[in-house]
Amino acid sequence: MGRYDDEREVELDDEQAVLPDQTADDTDAGWGERHQDNDDRLLADRPPHWD
């Protein structure tokens, strides 16, 4: 029987590069768009019964 990847021991050190949580192409700029902060518009559009 061969060894499986699940059974393989991997040594980790602190000097290895860690991948980012989000890639550059997964952002507004990556899609060619400007960052839009519409929190103010969303708060202004709240229904009156939410207050």
N, C-alpha and C positions, 0 to 999 in steps of 0.2 A: 504494500500500500504506500502511496506517495504522501508527502506532507501537504497539508492544506494551509492556505493563508491565515485562517483563523487560529491555527496552532503555532504559527511562526512568531518568534519573539522579535520585537523591534526595539532597538535602543534609541531613546530620544534624548537630545541635549537642548539646553536653553538657547543655543546659538542658531538653531534652525529657524528659517523664516516662517512666519505664520500668515496664512491667507487672510485677506481682509473680509469683513462681513458682507460688504457690498462692492461689486465691481464697478469700474468707471462707466461701463456701458449700461448699467442698471440704474442710472441717475437721469434726471431731467436733461443735464448737459450732454450726456451720452446719447440721448435721443434727439439732440439738436434743439431742445426747448430751454426756455429760461425758467429758473426756479420761481414758482408762483406760491405765494403765501396768501391763502384765501380765508384764513381764520376769521378775520374781521367781517368778511361778507357772510360767512356761515353763521357767526353769532348774530348778525343783524337780521338774518333770515329765519331766526328761531320763531316757532309759533308762540303766540301769547300765552298759551296754557302751560308752557314750560317754565315760565317765571314764577 
